[in-house]
Amino acid sequence: METTGSSLTASEVRALENKHRDLLILCLKLEELAADFDTGEIPRGIQKVAKHIEPLVAAAHTLEEQKFYPDLELHAGSCFGSLLLDQVKSEHRVDRRAARELSLTLAAVARKRCRLSLETVAHMVRGFQEAVRRHITTEQMLLQQLLNVEPETQVFPT
């Protein structure tokens, strides 16, 4: 079943929403880790979280880049829309690098081999999860606009 004006199928939209939900759950776990770091604790399960950061980010990005972004490009219709999409795409590159760095840092903390203070790691964790949440919010707004578009019209105002 296709959505109005978009070539995204209902199952693709659900898959995208599920990937976003998985990332938001990760953000909650990261928030808990940061709170523990603030108290000077190294929480149990930190390695499990560290191990899942990169695959979760990669899975969401792959789906977005293969299914969602091409549809957005098709309906962008303005310079502003194209620039916004370019910005969201460039955030993926930064997110991937940050996911890798955070994963390595958390693994080092778990092994007690991290040279950074727990306070610094807490700030790093919060910065990452805030960026991920902001990115998801932007993509959810774009998805809503795309799903509301009439056939043969544009997502972004000209």
ZASE-479588 format. One record per residue (C-alpha): residue number from 1; residue in one letter; chain; x, y, z. Coordinates in Angstrom, 3 decimals, padded with zeros to 6 digits, m for minus. Example, Ala and Ser with C-alpha at 12.3 -4.5 7.8 and 13.67 -1.06 7.14 Angstrom:
<pts>
+-----+-----+-------+----------+----------+----------+
!   n ! res ! chain !        X !        Y !        Z !
+-----+-----+-------+----------+----------+----------+
!   1 !   A !     A !  012.300 ! m004.500 !  007.800 !
!   2 !   S !     A !  013.670 ! m001.060 !  007.140 !
+-----+-----+-------+----------+----------+----------+
</pts>
This chain:
<pts>
+-----+-----+-------+----------+----------+----------+
!   n ! res ! chain !        X !        Y !        Z !
+-----+-----+-------+----------+----------+----------+
!   1 !   M !     A !  000.000 !  000.000 !  000.000 !
!   2 !   E !     A !  001.460 !  003.348 ! m000.989 !
!   3 !   T !     A !  001.107 !  006.608 !  000.862 !
!   4 !   T !     A ! m000.337 !  009.691 ! m000.792 !
!   5 !   G !     A !  002.141 !  011.490 ! m003.023 !
!   6 !   S !     A !  005.074 !  009.478 ! m001.725 !
!   7 !   S !     A !  006.658 !  006.338 ! m003.083 !
!   8 !   L !     A !  007.315 !  005.163 !  000.485 !
!   9 !   T !     A !  005.192 !  002.157 !  001.357 !
!  10 !   A !     A !  003.405 !  001.807 !  004.669 !
!  11 !   S !     A !  005.854 ! m000.927 !  005.690 !
!  12 !   E !     A !  008.818 !  001.355 !  004.878 !
!  13 !   V !     A !  007.299 !  004.135 !  006.975 !
!  14 !   R !     A !  006.797 !  001.674 !  009.851 !
!  15 !   A !     A !  010.379 !  000.440 !  009.479 !
!  16 !   L !     A !  011.667 !  004.026 !  009.592 !
!  17 !   E !     A !  009.564 !  004.774 !  012.671 !
!  18 !   N !     A !  010.885 !  001.582 !  014.320 !
!  19 !   K !     A !  014.496 !  002.586 !  013.621 !
!  20 !   H !     A !  013.819 !  006.000 !  015.125 !
!  21 !   R !     A !  012.197 !  004.351 !  018.160 !
!  22 !   D !     A !  015.271 !  002.117 !  018.603 !
!  23 !   L !     A !  017.517 !  005.187 !  018.542 !
!  24 !   L !     A !  015.310 !  006.992 !  021.064 !
!  25 !   I !     A !  015.513 !  003.966 !  023.383 !
!  26 !   L !     A !  019.295 !  004.123 !  022.993 !
!  27 !   C !     A !  019.134 !  007.812 !  023.949 !
!  28 !   L !     A !  017.285 !  006.911 !  027.162 !
!  29 !   K !     A !  019.961 !  004.349 !  028.025 !
!  30 !   L !     A !  022.663 !  006.908 !  027.307 !
!  31 !   E !     A !  020.887 !  009.414 !  029.540 !
!  32 !   E !     A !  020.951 !  006.864 !  032.370 !
!  33 !   L !     A !  024.665 !  006.231 !  031.787 !
!  34 !   A !     A !  025.398 !  009.956 !  031.923 !
!  35 !   A !     A !  023.507 !  010.257 !  035.218 !
!  36 !   D !     A !  025.567 !  007.390 !  036.655 !
!  37 !   F !     A !  028.782 !  008.994 !  035.418 !
!  38 !   D !     A !  027.784 !  012.207 !  037.187 !
!  39 !   T !     A !  027.717 !  010.290 !  040.479 !
!  40 !   G !     A !  031.115 !  008.751 !  039.768 !
!  41 !   E !     A !  029.720 !  005.300 !  039.020 !
!  42 !   I !     A !  030.592 !  003.056 !  036.117 !
!  43 !   P !     A !  027.285 !  001.280 !  035.522 !
!  44 !   R !     A !  026.896 ! m002.366 !  034.642 !
!  45 !   G !     A !  025.890 ! m003.047 !  031.071 !
!  46 !   I !     A !  027.982 ! m000.230 !  029.662 !
!  47 !   Q !     A !  029.748 ! m002.551 !  027.201 !
!  48 !   K !     A !  026.415 ! m003.781 !  025.843 !
!  49 !   V !     A !  025.340 ! m000.201 !  025.171 !
!  50 !   A !     A !  028.731 !  000.596 !  023.618 !
!  51 !   K !     A !  028.439 ! m002.429 !  021.336 !
!  52 !   H !     A !  024.984 ! m001.431 !  020.046 !
!  53 !   I !     A !  025.548 !  002.267 !  019.299 !
!  54 !   E !     A !  027.141 !  001.912 !  015.866 !
!  55 !   P !     A !  024.824 ! m000.830 !  014.517 !
!  56 !   L !     A !  021.698 !  001.078 !  015.597 !
!  57 !   V !     A !  022.893 !  004.311 !  013.993 !
!  58 !   A !     A !  024.002 !  002.489 !  010.829 !
!  59 !   A !     A !  020.686 !  000.629 !  010.466 !
!  60 !   A !     A !  018.660 !  003.830 !  010.735 !
!  61 !   H !     A !  020.935 !  005.738 !  008.368 !
!  62 !   T !     A !  020.897 !  002.983 !  005.750 !
!  63 !   L !     A !  017.102 !  002.895 !  005.656 !
!  64 !   E !     A !  016.855 !  006.684 !  005.556 !
!  65 !   E !     A !  019.413 !  007.011 !  002.763 !
!  66 !   Q !     A !  017.981 !  004.207 !  000.629 !
!  67 !   K !     A !  014.241 !  004.814 !  001.019 !
!  68 !   F !     A !  013.418 !  008.119 !  002.698 !
!  69 !   Y !     A !  015.898 !  010.619 !  001.250 !
!  70 !   P !     A !  015.344 !  009.725 ! m002.417 !
!  71 !   D !     A !  011.625 !  010.354 ! m001.927 !
!  72 !   L !     A !  012.349 !  013.658 ! m000.181 !
!  73 !   E !     A !  014.652 !  014.710 ! m003.028 !
!  74 !   L !     A !  011.914 !  013.950 ! m005.520 !
!  75 !   H !     A !  009.464 !  016.206 ! m003.671 !
!  76 !   A !     A !  011.852 !  018.899 ! m002.383 !
!  77 !   G !     A !  010.814 !  021.423 ! m005.004 !
!  78 !   S !     A !  012.890 !  024.348 ! m003.757 !
!  79 !   C !     A !  016.407 !  025.447 ! m002.986 !
!  80 !   F !     A !  015.499 !  025.585 !  000.713 !
!  81 !   G !     A !  014.241 !  022.003 !  000.644 !
!  82 !   S !     A !  017.358 !  020.776 ! m001.106 !
!  83 !   L !     A !  019.622 !  022.634 !  001.330 !
!  84 !   L !     A !  017.760 !  021.222 !  004.320 !
!  85 !   L !     A !  018.092 !  017.709 !  002.924 !
!  86 !   D !     A !  021.815 !  018.245 !  002.302 !
!  87 !   Q !     A !  022.178 !  019.344 !  005.934 !
!  88 !   V !     A !  020.382 !  016.249 !  007.236 !
!  89 !   K !     A !  022.554 !  014.025 !  005.018 !
!  90 !   S !     A !  025.740 !  015.669 !  006.257 !
!  91 !   E !     A !  024.623 !  015.078 !  009.832 !
!  92 !   H !     A !  024.743 !  011.358 !  009.077 !
!  93 !   R !     A !  028.468 !  011.529 !  008.425 !
!  94 !   V !     A !  029.023 !  013.356 !  011.707 !
!  95 !   D !     A !  026.686 !  010.988 !  013.576 !
!  96 !   R !     A !  028.587 !  007.943 !  012.313 !
!  97 !   R !     A !  031.913 !  009.335 !  013.482 !
!  98 !   A !     A !  030.458 !  010.396 !  016.821 !
!  99 !   A !     A !  028.848 !  006.965 !  017.276 !
! 100 !   R !     A !  032.219 !  005.320 !  016.689 !
! 101 !   E !     A !  034.018 !  007.647 !  019.087 !
! 102 !   L !     A !  031.362 !  007.244 !  021.776 !
! 103 !   S !     A !  031.343 !  003.468 !  021.380 !
! 104 !   L !     A !  035.119 !  003.301 !  021.780 !
! 105 !   T !     A !  035.048 !  005.687 !  024.747 !
! 106 !   L !     A !  032.338 !  003.747 !  026.587 !
! 107 !   A !     A !  034.180 !  000.475 !  025.957 !
! 108 !   A !     A !  037.341 !  002.060 !  027.387 !
! 109 !   V !     A !  035.403 !  003.279 !  030.442 !
! 110 !   A !     A !  034.036 ! m000.244 !  030.965 !
! 111 !   R !     A !  037.601 ! m001.635 !  030.865 !
! 112 !   K !     A !  038.779 !  001.201 !  033.149 !
! 113 !   R !     A !  041.195 !  002.360 !  030.464 !
! 114 !   C !     A !  039.648 !  005.701 !  029.596 !
! 115 !   R !     A !  041.808 !  008.735 !  030.305 !
! 116 !   L !     A !  038.829 !  011.086 !  030.256 !
! 117 !   S !     A !  037.059 !  011.991 !  033.471 !
! 118 !   L !     A !  033.596 !  010.511 !  033.978 !
! 119 !   E !     A !  032.271 !  014.079 !  033.942 !
! 120 !   T !     A !  033.730 !  014.584 !  030.462 !
! 121 !   V !     A !  032.300 !  011.266 !  029.282 !
! 122 !   A !     A !  028.893 !  012.263 !  030.688 !
! 123 !   H !     A !  029.004 !  015.487 !  028.630 !
! 124 !   M !     A !  030.039 !  013.502 !  025.563 !
! 125 !   V !     A !  027.152 !  011.055 !  026.057 !
! 126 !   R !     A !  024.626 !  013.861 !  026.517 !
! 127 !   G !     A !  025.863 !  015.728 !  023.469 !
! 128 !   F !     A !  025.549 !  012.634 !  021.308 !
! 129 !   Q !     A !  022.065 !  011.712 !  022.461 !
! 130 !   E !     A !  020.848 !  015.302 !  022.118 !
! 131 !   A !     A !  022.146 !  015.442 !  018.537 !
! 132 !   V !     A !  020.458 !  012.127 !  017.723 !
! 133 !   R !     A !  017.156 !  013.303 !  019.201 !
! 134 !   R !     A !  017.302 !  016.580 !  017.279 !
! 135 !   H !     A !  018.086 !  014.722 !  014.055 !
! 136 !   I !     A !  015.171 !  012.319 !  014.587 !
! 137 !   T !     A !  012.804 !  015.210 !  015.302 !
! 138 !   T !     A !  013.807 !  016.878 !  012.031 !
! 139 !   E !     A !  013.349 !  013.663 !  010.085 !
! 140 !   Q !     A !  009.969 !  012.996 !  011.686 !
! 141 !   M !     A !  008.799 !  016.474 !  010.663 !
! 142 !   L !     A !  010.069 !  015.887 !  007.116 !
! 143 !   L !     A !  008.371 !  012.489 !  007.000 !
! 144 !   Q !     A !  005.086 !  014.008 !  008.142 !
! 145 !   Q !     A !  005.347 !  016.672 !  005.446 !
! 146 !   L !     A !  006.129 !  014.034 !  002.846 !
! 147 !   L !     A !  003.191 !  011.853 !  003.861 !
! 148 !   N !     A !  000.829 !  014.843 !  003.795 !
! 149 !   V !     A !  001.883 !  015.940 !  000.313 !
! 150 !   E !     A ! m000.637 !  015.549 ! m002.462 !
! 151 !   P !     A !  000.466 !  013.633 ! m005.545 !
! 152 !   E !     A !  002.426 !  015.802 ! m007.975 !
! 153 !   T !     A !  003.091 !  018.493 ! m005.347 !
! 154 !   Q !     A !  006.111 !  019.508 ! m003.334 !
! 155 !   V !     A !  007.117 !  018.842 !  000.266 !
! 156 !   F !     A !  008.745 !  022.222 !  000.818 !
! 157 !   P !     A !  007.172 !  025.577 ! m000.040 !
! 158 !   T !     A !  008.789 !  027.402 ! m002.936 !
+-----+-----+-------+----------+----------+----------+
</pts>
